[in-house]
Amino acid sequence: MKIGIIGCDIVGLGFALLCEQNGHDILISDKDENFIYNLNQKICLTNEPLIQSLLLDSKNLSGTTDNIEIVKNSDIIFTFVDTPPSVEDTYDTTKVFDVITNYFAASSLDILLYDKKFVVCSTTNPGDVEQIQKRLAMYSIKVAYNPPTVSLGNVIDGFKKSDVVIIGTEYDDLINELSVIYNQIKESTVHIYSMSIKSAEVTKIGINGFLATKISYANMIGELMNRMGIEKEINLVLNAIGGDSRIGTKYFKYGLGFGGPSIPKANRALIKYSKDLNLNTSIPSSVKEYNDHHIEFLKQQYIQLNPDKSIPFIFDNLGFKKGIQTFDESQQMKLCIGLLTEGYLIYVYTPNDMLKQLSELSDSYDNRLKFLKHGVNPQGYKINLQ
């Protein structure tokens, strides 16, 4: 099968490499010319495990900046473009709708579009992909919504071992084609949940929204045990609670609150959609409020443990997740800024490509944010809650 990807983040690249590994021809387009150039040289600058090795081994994967080439030469096209939060706390799906304009442009060039397939993998608002289906119906293009349920930091492993595959579409043949792809790339039994497009959009947001709730509940139990003076047994208690199969241990640890590019957005979106439908928003609203509170709780806890401001705090990184140098709603970063605001000196292990961005932050706090290379071990109070 000839698979095209228009707008390819690291999750999309992981998916593409796994498809290529299983015999499909892959053509990727992206506006980032450096990314495409490196891709064609079999180079990807990422800390994601296995991405670089799979890219080196690939034989039928190439990149272009020409989206029309993707439309012309692909049987099925996926998009993984970014959908950042809008000012209304919904998802800004402008880039997704921009992708479909390539079909209109291809039609004006007399490129045959009949029976091509388009799969949206970006997180969208309920109803967005139905609109896309209506716009592409004039070309008999079949559309599906297929959001991945993987996490940054283990994308390849996530695709291979993910518990569920969500497919929203009205077309049985498209469900079958996607099922074949996932049966090829997954190591375990494929649990495919096919449904309407709008229900699939709710499912994706619902999964991330529930993870926000689960993380916050674990942190609430941890705070409770801290105040009771039995903090040494927090992990034991949470493992016991999570050992109940009705609950589960994944995402059920005490530490930082939820952050990153997915879970906070989903929680806010649930609040927004519920308000629009005049529904009670107390659950997602309380979860958001608690997550904001928890970072203040951690800050005060660390100040009590280290009241001497001459002793620095040491962070292993400031990304939202260990090994991921993305500061999008990073709880580590918020905790660091909170301690800087209190007058502390902070040391952080930082890769060279992040120095410029963090140097500007340090300048705004009288250069009390200092940078370390791995292997250097200064004296101080170490923070590693991830």
LOLOLUM-410413 format. One record per atom (N, C-alpha, C, CB): x, y, z; residue in three letters. Coordinates in steps of 0.2 Angstrom, whole numbers, plus 5000, padded with zeros to 4 digits. Glycine has a CB too. Example, Ala and Ser with C-alpha at 12.3 -4.5 7.8 and 13.67 -1.06 7.14 Angstrom:
506649725039ALA506249785039ALA506649845039ALA505749785045ALA506449895035SER506849955036SER506450005039SER507049975029SER
This chain:
500449945000MET500050005000MET500450065000MET499550005006MET500250114996LYS500650184996LYS500350225001LYS500650214989LYS500750245006ILE500450285012ILE500750355012ILE500550245019ILE500350405012GLY500650475012GLY500450505019GLY500350515007GLY500950545021ILE500850585028ILE500950655026ILE501250555033ILE500450695027ILE500550765027ILE500550805034ILE499950805022ILE501050835035GLY501150855042GLY501350805047GLY500450895045GLY502050795048CYS502250735052CYS502650755058CYS502750695047CYS502350755064ASP502750765070ASP503050695071ASP502250785076ASP503350695077ILE503750635079ILE503350575080ILE504150645086ILE502650585082VAL502250525083VAL502050505076VAL501550555086VAL501950545071GLY501850525064GLY502450495061GLY501650585060GLY503050515062LEU503650485060LEU503650415063LEU504250525061LEU503550405069GLY503550335072GLY503050285068GLY503350335079GLY502450315067PHE501950275064PHE502150255057PHE501250315063PHE502450305053ALA502750295046ALA503250245046ALA502950365043ALA503750245051LEU504250195051LEU504050125052LEU504750215056LEU503550115056LEU503250055058LEU502850025052LEU502850055064LEU502550075048CYS502150045042CYS502750025037CYS501750105039CYS503250065036GLU503750055031GLU504049985033GLU504250105031GLU504249975039GLN504549915041GLN504049855039GLN504649915049GLN503449865038ASN502949805037ASN502749805029ASN502349815041ASN503249835025GLY503149835018GLY502749885014GLY502849765017GLY502549935017HIS502249995014HIS502750045011HIS501750025019HIS502550075006ASP502950135003ASP502650195006ASP502850134995ASP503150235009ILE502950295013ILE503250355010ILE503150285021ILE502850405009LEU503050475007LEU502750525012LEU502750485000LEU503250565015ILE503050615020ILE503150685017ILE503450595026ILE502650725019SER502750795017SER502750835024SER502350825012SER503150895024ASP503050935030ASP503351005027ASP503450905036ASP503151055031LYS503351125029LYS504051135031LYS502851175032LYS504251095036ASP504951105039ASP505451075034ASP505051075046ASP505851125030GLU506251095025GLU506851065028GLU506551155021GLU507151085034ASN507651055037ASN507450985039ASN507951095043ASN506850975042PHE506650905044PHE506650865038PHE505950915047PHE506350885032ILE506350845026ILE507050825024ILE505850875021ILE507450875024TYR508150865021TYR508450815025TYR508550925021TYR508450815032ASN508750765036ASN508450695035ASN508650795044ASN507750695034LEU507350635034LEU507650595027LEU506650645033LEU507750635022ASN508050605016ASN508750585017ASN507950645010ASN509050605022GLN509750585023GLN509750535029GLN510250645025GLN509150515030LYS509050465036LYS509350485043LYS509450395034LYS509150545044ILE509350585050ILE508750605054ILE509950635049ILE508650595060CYS508150625064CYS508450645071CYS507550585065CYS508350715072LEU508650735078LEU508150725084LEU508950805078LEU508150675087THR507650655092THR507950615098THR507050625089THR507650615104ASN507850575109ASN507350515109ASN507850605116ASN506850505105GLU506450455105GLU506750385103GLU505850465100GLU506650335108PRO507050275106PRO506750245100PRO506850225112PRO507250215096LEU507150175090LEU507050215084LEU506650125091LEU506850275084ILE506650315078ILE507250315073ILE506450385080ILE507850335076GLN508450335072GLN508650275069GLN509050365075GLN508650215073SER508850155070SER508350125065SER508850105076SER507650135066LEU507150125061LEU507250165054LEU506450125063LEU507450225055LEU507550265049LEU508150245045LEU507650345052LEU508650225049LEU509250205045LEU509150135041LEU509850195050LEU508650095044ASP508550035041ASP508050035035ASP508249985046ASP507650095035SER507150105030SER507350105023SER506750165032SER506950075019LYS507150075011LYS506650105007LYS507250005009LYS506050115010ASN505450135005ASN505150195009ASN504950085004ASN505550245012LEU505250305015LEU505650365012LEU505350295023LEU505250415010SER505650475008SER505150535010SER505750475001SER505450595009GLY505150655011GLY505150705006GLY505450685017GLY504650755006THR504550805001THR504250865005THR504150784995THR504250925002THR503850985004THR503250995000THR504351045005THR503150954995ASP502650964990ASP502050914992ASP502850944983ASP501550944995ASN500950914997ASN500550874991ASN500450955001ASN500550914986ILE500250884980ILE500550824978ILE500250934974ILE501150814978GLU501450754977GLU501250694981GLU502250754978GLU501050714987ILE500750664992ILE500050644990ILE500750684999ILE499650694988VAL498950674986VAL498950634979VAL498650744985VAL499450654975LYS499450614968LYS499650544969LYS499950654964LYS500150534973ASN500450464973ASN500350414979ASN501250474973ASN499850434983SER499650394989SER498950364989SER499750434996SER498850304991ASP498150274991ASP497850304997ASP498250204991ASP498150305003ILE497850335009ILE498350385012ILE497750275014ILE498050435015ILE498450495017ILE498250505025ILE498350555013ILE498750515029PHE498650525036PHE498950595037PHE499050475040PHE498650625042THR498950695044THR499050695052THR498550755042THR499550715054PHE499750725061PHE499950795063PHE500350675063PHE499650845060VAL499750915061VAL499550935068VAL499450965056VAL499950985070ASP499751005077ASP499151045078ASP500351055080ASP498751035083THR498151065085THR498151095092THR497451015084THR498451155092PRO498651185098PRO497951215101PRO499051245098PRO497951235108PRO497351255111PRO497151325108PRO497451265119PRO496551335107SER496351405105SER496151445111SER495651395101SER495951505110VAL495851555116VAL495151535119VAL495751625113VAL494751495116GLU494151465119GLU494251405122GLU493551465113GLU494851375123ASP494951315126ASP494751255122ASP494651305133ASP494651265115THR494551205111THR495151195107THR493951225106THR495151155102TYR495751135098TYR495751185092TYR495851065096TYR496251215091ASP496351255085ASP496551205079ASP496851305085ASP496051185075THR496151135070THR496251175063THR495551095069THR496451235063THR496651265056THR497051225052THR496951335058THR497551195055LYS498051165051LYS497751095048LYS498651145055LYS497351065051VAL496951005048VAL496551025042VAL496550975054VAL496251085043PHE495751105037PHE496251135032PHE495351155040PHE496851155033ASP497251175028ASP497551115024ASP497851215031ASP497551065027VAL497851005024VAL497350985018VAL497950945029VAL496650985019ILE496150965014ILE496151005008ILE495550955017ILE496451075009THR496451115003THR496851084998THR496651185005THR497351045000ASN497751014995ASN497450964990ASN498350974998ASN496850934992TYR496450894988TYR496050944983TYR495850854992TYR495851004985PHE495551044980PHE496051064975PHE495251104984PHE496651084977ALA497251104973ALA497351044968ALA497851124976ALA497450984970ALA497550934966ALA497050924961ALA497650864970ALA496350934963SER495850924958SER495950974952SER495150934961SER496151034954SER496151084949SER496751064944SER496351154952SER497151024946LEU497751004941LEU497550934938LEU498350994945LEU496950914938ASP496650854935ASP496950794938ASP496750854928ASP497150794944ILE497450734948ILE496850694950ILE497850754954ILE496850624948LEU496250584950LEU496250574957LEU496350514947LEU495650594960LEU495550584968LEU495050534970LEU495250654970LEU494650504965TYR494150454966TYR494450394971TYR493850434960TYR494050384976ASP494250324980ASP494850334984ASP494250264976ASP495150394985LYS495650404989LYS495450404996LYS496150464987LYS495850395001LYS495650395008LYS496050445012LYS495750325011LYS495750475017PHE496050525021PHE495950515029PHE495850595019PHE496450505033VAL496450485040VAL496650545044VAL496750425041VAL496250575048VAL496550625053VAL496750595059VAL495950675054VAL497350605061CYS497650575067CYS497750635073CYS498350545066CYS497650695071SER497750745075SER497150755080SER497850815072SER497250775086THR496650785090THR496150845088THR496850795098THR495550825087THR495050875085THR494450885089THR494850855078THR494150935088ASN493450955092ASN492950905089ASN493251025091ASN492450885093PRO491950845091PRO491550885085PRO491450825096PRO491450855079GLY491150885074GLY491650905068GLY490750935076GLY492250915070ASP492750945065ASP492850895059ASP493450955068ASP492950835061VAL493150785055VAL492450765051VAL493350715058VAL491850775054GLU491250765050GLU491250825045GLU490650765055GLU491450885047GLN491450935042GLN491950925036GLN491651005045GLN492550895038ILE493050875033ILE492750825028ILE493650845036ILE492350775031GLN492050725027GLN491550755022GLN491750665031GLN491150795024LYS490650835020LYS491050875014LYS490250875024LYS491550905016ARG491950945011ARG492250895006ARG492450985014ARG492450845007LEU492850795003LEU492350744999LEU493350755006LEU491750745001ALA491250694998ALA491150704991ALA490550705002ALA491250774989MET491150784981MET491650744977MET491250854980MET492250724980TYR492750684977TYR492750614978TYR493450714978TYR492250594982SER492150524984SER492750504988SER492050474978SER493050544992ILE493550534997ILE493350505003ILE494050594998ILE493550455006LYS493350425012LYS493750445018LYS493350345012LYS493450465023VAL493750505028VAL493650465035VAL493550575029VAL494250455039ALA494150425046ALA494550465051ALA494450355045ALA494350465057TYR494750495062TYR495050435066TYR494250535067TYR495750435067ASN496150385070ASN496650415074ASN496450335064ASN496450445080PRO496950475085PRO497450415088PRO496650515090PRO498050425088PRO498450385092PRO498450395099PRO499250395090PRO498550335103THR498550345110THR499250325113THR497950285113THR499750355110VAL500450345112VAL500650405116VAL500850325106VAL501150395120SER501450455123SER502150465121SER501550435131SER502350535121LEU503050555119LEU503550525124LEU503150625119LEU504050495121GLY504550465125GLY504650385124GLY504450475133GLY504050365121ASN504050295120ASN503550285114ASN503850245126ASN503650325109VAL503150315103VAL503150255100VAL503350375098VAL503750225098ILE503750165094ILE503450105098ILE504450145092ILE503650105105ASP503350055109ASP502650065110ASP503750055116ASP502450125110GLY501750135112GLY501350115106GLY501650215112GLY501550125100PHE501150095094PHE501150025094PHE501450125087PHE501649995096LYS501649915096LYS501249885101LYS502449895097LYS501149925107LYS500849895113LYS500249925115LYS501349885118LYS500049975112SER499450015114SER498849975115SER499250075109SER498449985120ASP497849945122ASP497249955117ASP497649965129ASP497250005114VAL496650015110VAL496850055103VAL496050055113VAL496450045098VAL496450075092VAL495750105090VAL496750035086VAL495750175090ILE495150205089ILE495050225082ILE495050275094ILE494450205079ILE494350225072ILE493650245071ILE494450155067ILE493550315069GLY492950345068GLY492850355061GLY492850405072GLY492350315058THR492150325051THR491550285049THR492750295046THR491250295043GLU490650265041GLU490750215036GLU490150315039GLU491450205034TYR491650155029TYR491950095031TYR492150195024TYR491650035030ASP491949975032ASP492549955029ASP491449915031ASP492649975023ASP493249955019ASP493849995022ASP493249965012ASP493750055024LEU494250095027LEU494450065034LEU494050175028LEU493950045038ILE494050015044ILE494549955043ILE493449995048ILE494349915038ASN494749855037ASN495449865035ASN494449815031ASN495549925031GLU496249945029GLU496649965035GLU496249995024GLU496350005039LEU496750025045LEU496849965050LEU496350085049LEU496349925050SER496449865054SER497049815052SER495849815054SER497149815046VAL497749775043VAL498349805045VAL497649775035VAL498349875044ILE498949915046ILE499149905053ILE498949985045ILE498649905058TYR498849905065TYR498949825067TYR498249925069TYR498649785064ASN498849715065ASN499549695063ASN498349665061ASN499849735058GLN500549725056GLN500949755061GLN500649755049GLN500849815063ILE501349845067ILE501249835075ILE501249925067ILE500749805077LYS500649795084LYS500949725086LYS499949795086LYS501249715092GLU501549655094GLU500949615098GLU502149665099GLU500449645101SER499949615105SER499349615101SER499849645112SER498849585104THR498149575101THR497849645100THR497649535105THR497549655094VAL497349725092VAL496649735094VAL497349735084VAL496449785099HIS495849795101HIS495549855097HIS495749805109HIS495149845092ILE494949905088ILE494249925090ILE495049885080ILE494149985091TYR493550015093TYR493250055087TYR493550055100TYR492850035083SER492550075077SER491950105079SER492550035071SER491850165077MET491250205079MET491150265074MET491250225087MET490650305076SER490550365072SER491150415073SER489850395074SER491250455068ILE491750505069ILE491750545075ILE491850555063ILE491150575077LYS491050615082LYS491250575089LYS490350655082LYS490950515089SER491050475095SER491850465096SER490650415095SER492150455091ALA492950445091ALA493250505094ALA493150425084ALA493050565092GLU493350625094GLU493250635102GLU493050685091GLU492650615104VAL492450615111VAL492950565115VAL491750605113VAL493050505112THR493450455115THR494150475116THR493450385111THR494450505111LYS495150525112LYS495150585118LYS495350565105LYS494750625118ILE494750685123ILE494550645130ILE494250735121ILE494150605130GLY493950565136GLY494450525139GLY493350525135GLY494850495135ILE495450455138ILE495950505141ILE495850415132ILE496150555138ASN496650605141ASN496350635147ASN496850655136ASN495650655147GLY495350685152GLY495350645158GLY494650705151GLY495250575157PHE495250525163PHE495950525166PHE494950465161PHE496450525162LEU497050515164LEU497250575169LEU497650515158LEU496950635167ALA497050695171ALA496750685178ALA496750755168ALA496150655178THR495850635184THR496250585189THR495150615183THR496450535185LYS496850485189LYS497450505192LYS496950425184LYS497850545188ILE498450575191ILE498350615197ILE498850615185ILE497850665196SER497650705202SER497450665208SER497150755200SER497050615207TYR496850575213TYR497450545216TYR496350525210TYR497950515212ALA498550485215ALA498950535219ALA498950455210ALA498950595217ASN499350655220ASN498950675226ASN499450715216ASN498250675226MET497850685232MET498050635238MET497150695231MET498050575236ILE498250525241ILE498950535244ILE498150455238ILE499350555239GLY500050565242GLY500150625246GLY500550575236GLY499750675245GLU499750735249GLU499450715256GLU499350795246GLU498950685256LEU498550655262LEU499050625266LEU497950615261LEU499450575263MET499950535267MET500550575270MET500150475263MET500750625266ASN501250675268ASN501050705274ASN501450725262ASN500450735274ARG500150775280ARG500150725286ARG499550805279ARG499950665285MET499950615290MET500550585293MET499450555288MET501150605290GLY501750585292GLY501950515290GLY501850585299GLY501650485285ILE501750415282ILE501950415275ILE501150375284ILE502350465273GLU502450475266GLU502950425263GLU502850545265GLU503250385268LYS503750335265LYS503350275262LYS504150305271LYS502750275263GLU502350215261GLU501850235255GLU501950185267GLU501950295253ILE501450325247ILE501450275241ILE501750395245ILE502050255239ASN502050205233ASN501750135235ASN502850195231ASN501850115241LEU501550055243LEU500750055243LEU501750035250LEU500550115245VAL499750125246VAL499550125238VAL499650185250VAL499850165234LEU499550175227LEU499650115223LEU499950235224LEU500150075224ASN500250015221ASN499649965223ASN500849985222ASN499449965229ALA498949925232ALA498249945229ALA498949925239ALA498150015229ILE497550035226ILE497550015218ILE497450115227ILE498050035215GLY498050015208GLY498049945206GLY498650055205GLY498249905211GLY498249835210GLY497549805209GLY498549795216GLY497049845211ASP496349825210ASP496249835202ASP495849865214ASP496049785199SER495949785192SER495449835189SER495749715189SER495049855194ARG494549905192ARG494949975191ARG493949915197ARG495549985194ILE495850045194ILE496450045190ILE496050065201ILE496950005191GLY497549995187GLY498150045190GLY497450005180GLY498750025188THR499350055191THR499550105186THR499850015193THR499350105180LYS499650155175LYS499450225176LYS499450135168LYS499850275176TYR499750345177TYR499450355185TYR499250365172TYR499650305189PHE499450315196PHE499950315201PHE498950255197PHE500350365200LYS500950375204LYS500950445208LYS501650365200LYS501350445213TYR501350515217TYR501950555214TYR501450505224TYR501850615212GLY502350655210GLY502150725207GLY502750615204GLY502350735201LEU502150795198LEU501450785195LEU502550815192LEU501050845194GLY500450845191GLY500450825183GLY500050905192GLY499950825180PHE499950815173PHE500150875169PHE499250795171PHE500450865164GLY500750925159GLY500850895152GLY501350955162GLY501150935148GLY501350915142GLY500850935137GLY501350835141GLY500850915130PRO500450945125PRO499750915124PRO500850935119PRO499550855128SER498950825127SER498450825133SER499050755125SER498650805139ILE498150795144ILE497850865147ILE498550765150ILE498250915148PRO497950975150PRO497451005145PRO498451025151PRO497650995139LYS497151025133LYS496550985133LYS497451015126LYS496550915134ALA495950875134ALA495550895140ALA496150805135ALA495850905146ASN495450925152ASN495050995151ASN495850925158ASN495451045149ARG495051105147ARG494551095142ARG495651155145ARG494651055137ALA494151045132ALA493551015135ALA494451005126ALA493650965139LEU493050935142LEU492650995146LEU493250885147LEU492951035150ILE492651095153ILE492251135148ILE493151135157ILE492551155143LYS492251195138LYS491651165134LYS492751215132LYS491751095132TYR491151065129TYR490551055134TYR491350995126TYR490751035140SER490151025145SER489751095146SER490451005151SER490151145147LYS489851215148LYS489351235142LYS490351265149LYS489651215136ASP489251235130ASP488551195130ASP489651215123ASP488551135133LEU487951095133LEU487551105139LEU488151025132LEU487751155143ASN487451165150ASN487451105154ASN486751185149ASN488051075154LEU488151015159LEU488551035165LEU488450955155LEU488550995170ASN488951005176ASN489650995174ASN488750955182ASN490151045176THR490851035174THR491251025180THR491051095171THR490951005186SER491351005192SER491950955192SER490850985198SER491850895189ILE492350845189ILE493050875185ILE492150785185ILE492950895179PRO493550915175PRO493850985178PRO493450925168PRO493351025181SER493551095184SER493951075190SER492951135185SER493751035194SER494051015200SER494750985199SER493650975205SER494750945194VAL495450915192VAL495950965190VAL495350865186VAL495751015186LYS496151075184LYS496351115190LYS495851115179LYS495851125194GLU496051165200GLU496551135205GLU495351185204GLU496451065206TYR496851025210TYR497551025207TYR496550955211TYR497651015200ASN498251015197ASN498651075198ASN498250995190ASN498351135198ASP498651195199ASP498851205206ASP498151255197ASP498451175211HIS498651175218HIS499251135219HIS498051155222HIS499251075216HIS499751025218HIS500451055217HIS499650965214HIS500551095212ILE501251115211ILE501451165216ILE501251155204ILE500951205219GLU501151245225GLU501251205231GLU500551295226GLU500851145232PHE501051105238PHE501751075237PHE500551045237PHE501951055231LEU502651025231LEU503151085232LEU502751005223LEU503051145230LYS503451195231LYS503551205238LYS503251265228LYS503051215242GLN503051225249GLN503351165253GLN502351235252GLN503251105250GLN503551045253GLN504351045252GLN503250975250GLN504551065247TYR505251065246TYR505651125249TYR505451075238TYR505251185250ILE505551235254ILE505551215262ILE505051295254ILE505151175264GLN505151145271GLN505751105272GLN504551115273GLN505851065266LEU506451015267LEU507151055266LEU506350965261LEU507151105262ASN507751145261ASN507651215262ASN507951125254ASN507551235269PRO507451315270PRO508051355269PRO507151315277PRO508651325268ASP509251365267ASP509351385260ASP509851325270ASP509251445258LYS509251475251LYS509951475248LYS508951535250LYS510451455253SER511151455250SER511251385247SER511651465256SER510851335249ILE510851275246ILE510451265240ILE510651215251ILE510751255234PRO510351255228PRO509951195227PRO510851255222PRO509351195223PHE509051135221PHE509351115214PHE508251155220PHE509251055213ILE509551025207ILE509050985203ILE510150975208ILE508851005197PHE508350975193PHE508750925188PHE507851025190PHE508450865186ASP508850825181ASP508550855174ASP508650755182ASP508050885174ASN507850915167ASN507150955169ASN507650865162ASN506951005164LEU506451045165LEU505851025160LEU506551115164LEU505950975156GLY505450955151GLY504850925155GLY505650905146GLY504250925151PHE503650895155PHE503750825157PHE503050915151PHE504150795154LYS504250725155LYS505050705154LYS503850675150LYS505250655158LYS505950645158LYS506150625151LYS506150585164LYS506750655149GLY506950635142GLY506650675137GLY506950565141GLY506150715138ILE505750755133ILE505950825134ILE505050735133ILE506250855130GLN506450925131GLN505950975128GLN507150945128GLN505350965130THR504751005128THR504451035134THR504250965124THR504351105134PHE504151135140PHE503451145140PHE504551205141PHE503051115136ASP502351135135ASP501951115142ASP502051095129ASP501751165145GLU501451145152GLU501851105156GLU500751125151GLU502451115157SER502851065161SER502851085168SER503651075159SER502651035172GLN502651045179GLN503351055182GLN502250985182GLN503851025179GLN504451035182GLN504651105181GLN504950985178GLN504551135175MET504651205174MET504251245179MET504451225167MET503651235180LYS503251275185LYS503551275192LYS502551255185LYS503751215194LEU504051205200LEU504751245201LEU504151135202LEU505151245195CYS505751275195CYS505651355196CYS506151265189CYS505151375192ILE505051455192ILE504751475199ILE504451465187ILE504351425202GLY504151445209GLY504651445214GLY503651385211GLY505151405213LEU505751405218LEU506151465216LEU506151345218LEU506251485210LEU506651545208LEU506351605211LEU506751545200LEU505651605211THR505251665213THR505351675221THR504551655212THR505451615224GLU505651615231GLU506351635233GLU505451555235GLU506751645228GLY507451665229GLY507951615229GLY507451705236GLY507751555227TYR508251495227TYR508751495221TYR507851435228TYR509251465222LEU509751455216LEU509551385213LEU510451455218LEU509551375207ILE509351315204ILE509851295199ILE508651325200ILE510051225199TYR510451195194TYR510051145190TYR511051165197TYR510151145184VAL509751105179VAL510251075174VAL509151135176VAL510151005173TYR510550975168TYR510150995161TYR510550895169TYR510551025156THR510251055150THR510651035144THR510151125151THR510251005139PRO510650995133PRO510751065129PRO510250955128PRO511251065125ASN511551125122ASN510951165118ASN512051115117ASN510551125115ASP510051155110ASP509451195114ASP509651105106ASP509451185121MET508951215125MET509251275129MET508651165130MET509951285128LEU510251335132LEU510051405131LEU511051335131LEU509951425125LYS509651495123LYS509051505126LYS509651505115LYS508551465126GLN507851475128GLN507851485136GLN507451415126GLN508251435139LEU508351435146LEU508751495149LEU508551375149LEU509251515145SER509651575147SER509251635148SER510251585142SER508751645143GLU508251705144GLU507851705150GLU507851705138GLU507651645152LEU507351635159LEU507851645164LEU507051555159LEU508451625164SER508951635169SER509051715170SER509551605168SER509051745165ASP509151825165ASP508651855169ASP509251845158ASP508051835168SER507451865172SER507451845179SER506751845168SER507851805181TYR507851785188TYR508651795191TYR507651715190TYR508951855189ASP509551865191ASP510151815191ASP509551895199ASP510051775185ASN510551725184ASN510551665189ASN511251755182ASN510051655193ARG510051605198ARG509851535195ARG509551625203ARG509751535189LEU509651465185LEU510251455182LEU509051475180LEU510651405184LYS511251385182LYS511251315178LYS511751375187LYS511651305173PHE511651245169PHE512151195170PHE511551265161PHE512051135170LEU512551085171LEU512551035165LEU512351045177LEU513151005164LYS513250945159LYS513250885163LYS513950955155LYS512950835160HIS512950765164HIS513650745165HIS512550715159HIS513650715171GLY514350695174GLY514550745179GLY514850695168GLY514350805179VAL514450855184VAL513950845190VAL514450925182VAL514250845196ASN513750825202ASN513950875208ASN513950755205ASN513650935207PRO513650985213PRO513250965219PRO513451055210PRO513450995224GLN513050985231GLN512451025230GLN513551005237GLN511950995233GLY511251025233GLY510750975234GLY511151065226GLY510051005234TYR509550965235TYR509250945229TYR508951005239TYR509250875227LYS509050855221LYS508250845220LYS509350785219LYS508050865215ILE507250855213ILE507250805207ILE506950925212ILE506850755208ASN506750705202ASN506050675204ASN507350655201ASN505550705202LEU504850675203LEU504550645197LEU504450735206LEU504950645192GLN504550615186GLN504650535185GLN504950645179GLN
